[in-house]
Amino acid sequence: MNRVNGLSERRPFSARSFFVRWEWILIFLIIAVTIINSNITPHFFTLRGLFDMTFNFAEKGIGALIMALIIIIGQIDLSVGSNMAMSAVVMSISYQMGLNIWLAILVGLVVGTLGGLFNGFVITRLKLHSIIITLGTYSLYRGIAYVILGDKAVTGFSQKFMYMGQGYIANSLVPVELVIFIVLAVIFGIILHKTKFGRYMYAIGNNELACRYSGVPVDRVIISLYTTSGFIAALVGMLFVSRVSVCRPNLGEAFLFEVITIVLLGGISIYGGEGTMIGVVLSILLIGLTRYGMLLLNVSAPLISVFIGFLLIIVILIPIVIKYMTREQKGR
């Protein structure tokens, strides 16, 4: 597809262009990681282990889905981890004060959604780049979480609530968090690739000014995505607290870095207007398998972070090298 001002222009199918897509690189890496881990540790390739592995990345994966859409329009949300903490803290305090757990969850989701709406509203009204605004709300939302809870922790949640982050379905095999991730991935994938709203997103990422002159509702798209980002941040906060059974104001501190790593590794251009949802999903799977294999080998968390960061740099350099070599060949 060729995109001009957001309109898709079909061109003849090319087998070469199809098989040099970023997604095939990720698939190759996933196969390589699976083969290597299977040979190194006999405990890697077990059905139960692979399903349980998803607990390590389902929450980050859910956050990456909406972050991908925001980066596609050429923006970013630095406040997701802080909004996640603020929403979870409000939910936990509400429950501790005697509110029904489901009503407390609703309150937390509303708070997170309003936090995202505030980001989108300020960005579109002040016409400032999202880095400036969300850097401010990054500190604001984290500060609110600490003001409410201080250095304390909330525990003693009900079993029904903890089922969200710890439970299984399908004969106690498939984690609930994995099901939530798959459903959201399908929904966001359809929105991005099969709807007018998705075409608007690509168009805005390619040329926001041209979109404004063309009548594309740019501000409405930005506000919608940031509001959704706030809701997703709150949802992830609920799932995280449900899984670990405790809420602290410092939760989600490393969330932003890991989510952006997933998105960029999935082929979403940091400049906007490029990337696919399937690439993001494959990136999530690649990082999940890599981390799971290293954990089975008792590799320390800092070394895992170093390796994943190195992997990100290498994979980002691959298309740059390919483009450079292609340009050199054409110049001869």
C-alpha positions as a Markdown table, in Angstrom:
| # | Residue | x | y | z |
|---|---|---|---|---|
| 1 | Met | 0.0 | 0.0 | 0.0 |
| 2 | Asn | 1.1 | 3.5 | -0.8 |
| 3 | Arg | -0.3 | 6.2 | 1.5 |
| 4 | Val | -0.7 | 9.7 | 0.3 |
| 5 | Asn | -2.4 | 12.1 | 2.8 |
| 6 | Gly | -3.9 | 9.0 | 4.5 |
| 7 | Leu | -5.5 | 7.5 | 1.4 |
| 8 | Ser | -4.5 | 4.0 | 0.5 |
| 9 | Glu | -3.3 | 3.5 | -3.1 |
| 10 | Arg | -3.1 | -0.2 | -4.1 |
| 11 | Arg | -0.2 | -1.4 | -6.1 |
| 12 | Pro | 0.6 | -4.8 | -7.7 |
| 13 | Phe | 1.6 | -7.6 | -5.4 |
| 14 | Ser | 5.4 | -8.0 | -5.1 |
| 15 | Ala | 6.7 | -11.2 | -3.6 |
| 16 | Arg | 10.1 | -9.6 | -2.8 |
| 17 | Ser | 8.5 | -6.7 | -0.9 |
| 18 | Phe | 6.2 | -9.1 | 0.9 |
| 19 | Phe | 9.0 | -11.3 | 2.2 |
| 20 | Val | 11.3 | -8.4 | 3.3 |
| 21 | Arg | 8.7 | -7.0 | 5.6 |
| 22 | Trp | 9.7 | -6.3 | 9.2 |
| 23 | Glu | 7.3 | -9.0 | 10.5 |
| 24 | Trp | 9.2 | -11.8 | 8.7 |
| 25 | Ile | 12.4 | -10.7 | 10.6 |
| 26 | Leu | 10.5 | -10.9 | 13.8 |
| 27 | Ile | 9.1 | -14.4 | 12.9 |
| 28 | Phe | 12.7 | -15.6 | 12.1 |
| 29 | Leu | 13.9 | -14.3 | 15.4 |
| 30 | Ile | 11.1 | -15.9 | 17.3 |
| 31 | Ile | 11.9 | -19.3 | 15.6 |
| 32 | Ala | 15.6 | -18.8 | 16.4 |
| 33 | Val | 14.9 | -18.0 | 20.1 |
| 34 | Thr | 12.5 | -20.9 | 20.4 |
| 35 | Ile | 15.1 | -23.4 | 18.9 |
| 36 | Ile | 18.0 | -22.1 | 21.0 |
| 37 | Asn | 16.0 | -22.1 | 24.3 |
| 38 | Ser | 14.6 | -25.6 | 23.6 |
| 39 | Asn | 18.1 | -26.9 | 23.2 |
| 40 | Ile | 19.5 | -25.1 | 26.2 |
| 41 | Thr | 16.8 | -26.0 | 28.7 |
| 42 | Pro | 14.5 | -29.0 | 28.6 |
| 43 | His | 11.9 | -27.2 | 30.6 |
| 44 | Phe | 11.3 | -24.5 | 28.0 |
| 45 | Phe | 9.0 | -26.2 | 25.6 |
| 46 | Thr | 6.1 | -27.3 | 27.8 |
| 47 | Leu | 2.5 | -26.2 | 27.2 |
| 48 | Arg | 1.9 | -25.2 | 30.8 |
| 49 | Gly | 5.2 | -23.2 | 31.0 |
| 50 | Leu | 4.6 | -21.4 | 27.7 |
| 51 | Phe | 1.1 | -20.3 | 28.9 |
| 52 | Asp | 2.4 | -19.3 | 32.3 |
| 53 | Met | 5.1 | -17.3 | 30.5 |
| 54 | Thr | 2.4 | -14.9 | 29.3 |
| 55 | Phe | 2.0 | -13.5 | 32.9 |
| 56 | Asn | 5.4 | -11.8 | 32.4 |
| 57 | Phe | 4.3 | -9.8 | 29.4 |
| 58 | Ala | 0.5 | -9.7 | 29.1 |
| 59 | Glu | 0.2 | -6.4 | 31.0 |
| 60 | Lys | 3.1 | -4.8 | 29.0 |
| 61 | Gly | 1.6 | -6.1 | 25.8 |
| 62 | Ile | -1.8 | -4.5 | 26.5 |
| 63 | Gly | -0.1 | -1.2 | 27.2 |
| 64 | Ala | 1.9 | -1.6 | 23.9 |
| 65 | Leu | -1.2 | -1.9 | 21.8 |
| 66 | Ile | -2.4 | 1.6 | 22.6 |
| 67 | Met | 1.1 | 3.1 | 22.6 |
| 68 | Ala | 1.6 | 1.8 | 19.1 |
| 69 | Leu | -1.5 | 3.7 | 17.9 |
| 70 | Ile | -0.3 | 6.9 | 19.6 |
| 71 | Ile | 3.2 | 6.6 | 18.1 |
| 72 | Ile | 1.7 | 6.0 | 14.7 |
| 73 | Ile | 0.1 | 9.4 | 14.8 |
| 74 | Gly | 3.5 | 10.9 | 15.6 |
| 75 | Gln | 2.8 | 11.4 | 19.4 |
| 76 | Ile | 3.8 | 9.7 | 22.6 |
| 77 | Asp | 2.4 | 9.2 | 26.1 |
| 78 | Leu | 5.1 | 9.3 | 28.8 |
| 79 | Ser | 2.5 | 9.3 | 31.6 |
| 80 | Val | 1.2 | 5.7 | 31.1 |
| 81 | Gly | 3.1 | 4.2 | 34.1 |
| 82 | Ser | 2.2 | 7.1 | 36.4 |
| 83 | Asn | -1.4 | 7.0 | 35.3 |
| 84 | Met | -1.4 | 3.2 | 35.9 |
| 85 | Ala | -0.1 | 3.8 | 39.5 |
| 86 | Met | -2.6 | 6.7 | 40.2 |
| 87 | Ser | -5.6 | 4.6 | 39.0 |
| 88 | Ala | -4.5 | 1.6 | 41.0 |
| 89 | Val | -3.9 | 3.6 | 44.1 |
| 90 | Val | -7.4 | 5.2 | 43.9 |
| 91 | Met | -9.0 | 1.8 | 43.3 |
| 92 | Ser | -7.1 | 0.3 | 46.3 |
| 93 | Ile | -7.9 | 3.1 | 48.7 |
| 94 | Ser | -11.6 | 3.1 | 47.6 |
| 95 | Tyr | -11.7 | -0.7 | 48.3 |
| 96 | Gln | -9.9 | -0.2 | 51.7 |
| 97 | Met | -12.5 | 2.4 | 52.7 |
| 98 | Gly | -15.3 | -0.1 | 52.2 |
| 99 | Leu | -16.4 | 0.3 | 48.6 |
| 100 | Asn | -17.4 | -2.8 | 46.8 |
| 101 | Ile | -14.4 | -4.1 | 44.8 |
| 102 | Trp | -16.2 | -3.8 | 41.4 |
| 103 | Leu | -17.2 | -0.3 | 42.1 |
| 104 | Ala | -13.7 | 0.5 | 43.3 |
| 105 | Ile | -12.4 | -0.9 | 40.0 |
| 106 | Leu | -14.9 | 1.3 | 38.1 |
| 107 | Val | -13.6 | 4.4 | 40.1 |
| 108 | Gly | -10.0 | 3.5 | 39.2 |
| 109 | Leu | -10.9 | 3.1 | 35.5 |
| 110 | Val | -12.7 | 6.4 | 35.4 |
| 111 | Val | -9.8 | 8.2 | 37.1 |
| 112 | Gly | -7.3 | 6.7 | 34.5 |
| 113 | Thr | -9.6 | 7.6 | 31.6 |
| 114 | Leu | -9.9 | 11.2 | 32.8 |
| 115 | Gly | -6.2 | 11.3 | 33.1 |
| 116 | Gly | -5.8 | 10.3 | 29.5 |
| 117 | Leu | -8.6 | 12.7 | 28.5 |
| 118 | Phe | -6.7 | 15.5 | 30.2 |
| 119 | Asn | -3.6 | 14.7 | 28.3 |
| 120 | Gly | -5.4 | 14.8 | 24.9 |
| 121 | Phe | -7.3 | 17.9 | 25.8 |
| 122 | Val | -4.3 | 19.9 | 26.8 |
| 123 | Ile | -2.2 | 18.7 | 23.8 |
| 124 | Thr | -4.9 | 19.7 | 21.3 |
| 125 | Arg | -5.8 | 23.0 | 23.0 |
| 126 | Leu | -2.3 | 24.3 | 23.7 |
| 127 | Lys | -0.9 | 22.9 | 20.4 |
| 128 | Leu | 2.2 | 21.7 | 22.3 |
| 129 | His | 4.0 | 18.4 | 21.5 |
| 130 | Ser | 2.9 | 15.5 | 23.6 |
| 131 | Ile | 6.4 | 15.0 | 25.1 |
| 132 | Ile | 6.1 | 18.3 | 27.0 |
| 133 | Ile | 2.6 | 17.7 | 28.2 |
| 134 | Thr | 2.9 | 14.0 | 29.2 |
| 135 | Leu | 6.3 | 14.6 | 30.8 |
| 136 | Gly | 4.4 | 17.0 | 33.1 |
| 137 | Thr | 1.6 | 14.6 | 33.8 |
| 138 | Tyr | 4.2 | 11.8 | 34.3 |
| 139 | Ser | 5.2 | 13.7 | 37.4 |
| 140 | Leu | 1.7 | 14.9 | 38.3 |
| 141 | Tyr | 0.1 | 11.5 | 38.3 |
| 142 | Arg | 2.9 | 9.8 | 40.1 |
| 143 | Gly | 2.9 | 12.6 | 42.7 |
| 144 | Ile | -0.9 | 12.1 | 43.2 |
| 145 | Ala | -0.3 | 8.4 | 43.8 |
| 146 | Tyr | 2.3 | 9.1 | 46.5 |
| 147 | Val | 0.2 | 11.9 | 48.1 |
| 148 | Ile | -2.7 | 9.5 | 48.5 |
| 149 | Leu | -0.8 | 6.4 | 49.6 |
| 150 | Gly | 2.6 | 7.7 | 50.9 |
| 151 | Asp | 5.0 | 4.9 | 51.5 |
| 152 | Lys | 2.3 | 2.5 | 52.5 |
| 153 | Ala | 0.9 | -0.6 | 50.7 |
| 154 | Val | -2.7 | -1.9 | 50.3 |
| 155 | Thr | -3.3 | -5.6 | 50.5 |
| 156 | Gly | -6.1 | -8.0 | 51.4 |
| 157 | Phe | -8.0 | -7.9 | 48.1 |
| 158 | Ser | -10.8 | -10.4 | 47.5 |
| 159 | Gln | -10.3 | -13.6 | 45.7 |
| 160 | Lys | -12.7 | -12.6 | 42.9 |
| 161 | Phe | -10.5 | -9.5 | 42.2 |
| 162 | Met | -7.3 | -11.5 | 42.2 |
| 163 | Tyr | -8.8 | -13.9 | 39.7 |
| 164 | Met | -8.4 | -11.2 | 37.0 |
| 165 | Gly | -4.6 | -11.3 | 37.3 |
| 166 | Gln | -4.0 | -14.8 | 38.6 |
| 167 | Gly | -6.8 | -16.9 | 37.2 |
| 168 | Tyr | -7.1 | -19.4 | 34.3 |
| 169 | Ile | -9.8 | -20.5 | 31.9 |
| 170 | Ala | -10.1 | -23.5 | 29.5 |
| 171 | Asn | -9.4 | -26.3 | 32.1 |
| 172 | Ser | -7.1 | -24.1 | 34.1 |
| 173 | Leu | -4.6 | -23.7 | 31.3 |
| 174 | Val | -5.1 | -20.3 | 29.6 |
| 175 | Pro | -4.5 | -17.2 | 31.8 |
| 176 | Val | -7.3 | -14.6 | 32.0 |
| 177 | Glu | -4.8 | -11.9 | 31.3 |
| 178 | Leu | -3.8 | -13.6 | 28.0 |
| 179 | Val | -7.4 | -13.7 | 26.9 |
| 180 | Ile | -7.8 | -10.0 | 27.7 |
| 181 | Phe | -4.7 | -9.2 | 25.7 |
| 182 | Ile | -5.8 | -11.3 | 22.6 |
| 183 | Val | -9.2 | -9.7 | 22.6 |
| 184 | Leu | -7.8 | -6.2 | 22.8 |
| 185 | Ala | -5.1 | -7.0 | 20.1 |
| 186 | Val | -7.9 | -8.1 | 17.7 |
| 187 | Ile | -10.0 | -5.0 | 18.4 |
| 188 | Phe | -7.1 | -2.6 | 18.0 |
| 189 | Gly | -5.8 | -4.5 | 14.9 |
| 190 | Ile | -9.2 | -4.1 | 13.2 |
| 191 | Ile | -9.5 | -0.5 | 14.1 |
| 192 | Leu | -6.0 | 0.3 | 12.8 |
| 193 | His | -6.2 | -1.7 | 9.6 |
| 194 | Lys | -9.8 | -2.0 | 8.6 |
| 195 | Thr | -11.5 | 1.3 | 9.6 |
| 196 | Lys | -11.5 | 5.0 | 8.5 |
| 197 | Phe | -10.2 | 5.9 | 11.9 |
| 198 | Gly | -7.2 | 3.7 | 11.3 |
| 199 | Arg | -6.5 | 5.5 | 7.9 |
| 200 | Tyr | -6.8 | 8.8 | 9.8 |
| 201 | Met | -4.1 | 7.6 | 12.2 |
| 202 | Tyr | -1.6 | 6.8 | 9.4 |
| 203 | Ala | -2.4 | 10.0 | 7.6 |
| 204 | Ile | -1.9 | 12.1 | 10.7 |
| 205 | Gly | 1.4 | 10.4 | 11.4 |
| 206 | Asn | 2.6 | 11.1 | 7.8 |
| 207 | Asn | 1.5 | 14.7 | 7.6 |
| 208 | Glu | -0.6 | 16.3 | 10.3 |
| 209 | Leu | -0.8 | 19.7 | 8.7 |
| 210 | Ala | -2.1 | 18.3 | 5.4 |
| 211 | Cys | -4.7 | 16.3 | 7.3 |
| 212 | Arg | -6.0 | 19.5 | 9.0 |
| 213 | Tyr | -6.3 | 21.2 | 5.6 |
| 214 | Ser | -8.0 | 18.1 | 4.2 |
| 215 | Gly | -10.7 | 18.1 | 6.8 |
| 216 | Val | -9.4 | 15.1 | 8.9 |
| 217 | Pro | -10.6 | 15.5 | 12.5 |
| 218 | Val | -7.1 | 15.5 | 13.9 |
| 219 | Asp | -7.9 | 16.8 | 17.4 |
| 220 | Arg | -10.7 | 14.3 | 17.8 |
| 221 | Val | -8.4 | 11.5 | 16.9 |
| 222 | Ile | -5.7 | 12.7 | 19.3 |
| 223 | Ile | -8.2 | 13.1 | 22.2 |
| 224 | Ser | -9.8 | 9.7 | 21.5 |
| 225 | Leu | -6.4 | 7.9 | 21.5 |
| 226 | Tyr | -5.2 | 9.6 | 24.7 |
| 227 | Thr | -8.5 | 8.9 | 26.5 |
| 228 | Thr | -8.2 | 5.3 | 25.4 |
| 229 | Ser | -4.6 | 5.3 | 26.6 |
| 230 | Gly | -5.7 | 6.5 | 30.0 |
| 231 | Phe | -8.4 | 3.7 | 30.2 |
| 232 | Ile | -5.8 | 1.1 | 29.2 |
| 233 | Ala | -3.3 | 2.4 | 31.7 |
| 234 | Ala | -5.9 | 2.0 | 34.5 |
| 235 | Leu | -6.9 | -1.4 | 33.3 |
| 236 | Val | -3.3 | -2.5 | 33.3 |
| 237 | Gly | -2.9 | -1.1 | 36.8 |
| 238 | Met | -5.9 | -3.2 | 38.0 |
| 239 | Leu | -4.4 | -6.3 | 36.4 |
| 240 | Phe | -1.0 | -5.7 | 37.9 |
| 241 | Val | -2.4 | -5.3 | 41.5 |
| 242 | Ser | -4.6 | -8.3 | 40.9 |
| 243 | Arg | -1.6 | -10.4 | 39.9 |
| 244 | Val | 0.8 | -9.4 | 42.7 |
| 245 | Ser | -2.0 | -8.9 | 45.4 |
| 246 | Val | -0.5 | -5.6 | 46.6 |
| 247 | Cys | -0.7 | -2.0 | 45.5 |
| 248 | Arg | 2.1 | 0.5 | 46.0 |
| 249 | Pro | 2.5 | 4.0 | 44.6 |
| 250 | Asn | 5.8 | 3.0 | 42.8 |
| 251 | Leu | 4.2 | 0.4 | 40.6 |
| 252 | Gly | 4.8 | 0.7 | 36.9 |
| 253 | Glu | 8.0 | 2.7 | 37.2 |
| 254 | Ala | 9.7 | 0.7 | 34.4 |
| 255 | Phe | 6.5 | 0.2 | 32.5 |
| 256 | Leu | 7.0 | 3.0 | 30.0 |
| 257 | Phe | 10.5 | 1.9 | 28.9 |
| 258 | Glu | 9.4 | -1.7 | 28.3 |
| 259 | Val | 6.3 | -0.7 | 26.4 |
| 260 | Ile | 8.2 | 1.6 | 24.1 |
| 261 | Thr | 10.8 | -1.1 | 23.5 |
| 262 | Ile | 8.0 | -3.5 | 22.4 |
| 263 | Val | 6.4 | -0.9 | 20.1 |
| 264 | Leu | 9.7 | 0.1 | 18.4 |
| 265 | Leu | 10.9 | -3.5 | 18.1 |
| 266 | Gly | 7.5 | -4.3 | 16.5 |
| 267 | Gly | 8.3 | -2.0 | 13.6 |
| 268 | Ile | 6.3 | 1.1 | 14.5 |
| 269 | Ser | 8.2 | 4.1 | 13.3 |
| 270 | Ile | 9.2 | 6.6 | 16.0 |
| 271 | Tyr | 8.4 | 9.3 | 13.4 |
| 272 | Gly | 4.8 | 8.1 | 13.0 |
| 273 | Gly | 2.8 | 6.9 | 10.0 |
| 274 | Glu | 4.2 | 3.4 | 9.7 |
| 275 | Gly | 3.9 | 0.0 | 11.3 |
| 276 | Thr | 1.4 | -2.8 | 11.9 |
| 277 | Met | -0.4 | -4.3 | 14.8 |
| 278 | Ile | 0.8 | -7.8 | 13.9 |
| 279 | Gly | 4.4 | -6.5 | 14.2 |
| 280 | Val | 3.7 | -5.3 | 17.7 |
| 281 | Val | 2.2 | -8.7 | 18.7 |
| 282 | Leu | 5.2 | -10.5 | 17.3 |
| 283 | Ser | 7.5 | -8.2 | 19.2 |
| 284 | Ile | 5.6 | -9.0 | 22.4 |
| 285 | Leu | 6.0 | -12.7 | 21.7 |
| 286 | Leu | 9.7 | -12.4 | 20.9 |
| 287 | Ile | 10.5 | -10.4 | 24.1 |
| 288 | Gly | 8.3 | -12.8 | 26.1 |
| 289 | Leu | 10.1 | -15.9 | 24.8 |
| 290 | Thr | 13.5 | -14.3 | 25.2 |
| 291 | Arg | 12.8 | -13.3 | 28.8 |
| 292 | Tyr | 11.3 | -16.6 | 29.7 |
| 293 | Gly | 14.2 | -18.6 | 28.4 |
| 294 | Met | 16.7 | -16.4 | 30.3 |
| 295 | Leu | 14.7 | -16.7 | 33.5 |
| 296 | Leu | 14.8 | -20.5 | 33.2 |
| 297 | Leu | 18.6 | -20.2 | 33.0 |
| 298 | Asn | 18.6 | -18.0 | 36.1 |
| 299 | Val | 19.9 | -15.0 | 34.3 |
| 300 | Ser | 19.6 | -11.9 | 36.5 |
| 301 | Ala | 17.0 | -9.2 | 35.7 |
| 302 | Pro | 19.7 | -6.5 | 34.9 |
| 303 | Leu | 21.4 | -8.7 | 32.4 |
| 304 | Ile | 18.0 | -9.5 | 30.8 |
| 305 | Ser | 17.4 | -5.8 | 30.4 |
| 306 | Val | 20.8 | -5.3 | 28.9 |
| 307 | Phe | 20.2 | -8.1 | 26.4 |
| 308 | Ile | 16.7 | -6.9 | 25.3 |
| 309 | Gly | 18.1 | -3.3 | 24.9 |
| 310 | Phe | 20.9 | -4.6 | 22.8 |
| 311 | Leu | 18.4 | -6.7 | 20.7 |
| 312 | Leu | 16.3 | -3.6 | 20.2 |
| 313 | Ile | 19.3 | -1.6 | 18.9 |
| 314 | Ile | 20.3 | -4.4 | 16.5 |
| 315 | Val | 16.9 | -5.0 | 15.1 |
| 316 | Ile | 16.3 | -1.3 | 14.6 |
| 317 | Leu | 19.6 | -1.1 | 12.7 |
| 318 | Ile | 18.7 | -3.9 | 10.3 |
| 319 | Pro | 16.3 | -2.0 | 8.1 |
| 320 | Ile | 18.6 | 1.0 | 8.1 |
| 321 | Val | 21.5 | -1.1 | 6.8 |
| 322 | Ile | 19.2 | -2.8 | 4.2 |
| 323 | Lys | 18.0 | 0.6 | 2.9 |
| 324 | Tyr | 21.6 | 1.8 | 2.7 |
| 325 | Met | 22.8 | -1.3 | 0.8 |
| 326 | Thr | 19.8 | -1.0 | -1.5 |
| 327 | Arg | 20.5 | 2.6 | -2.2 |
| 328 | Glu | 24.2 | 1.8 | -2.9 |
| 329 | Gln | 23.3 | -0.9 | -5.4 |
| 330 | Lys | 20.9 | 1.4 | -7.2 |
| 331 | Gly | 23.6 | 4.1 | -7.4 |
| 332 | Arg | 26.0 | 1.7 | -9.2 |
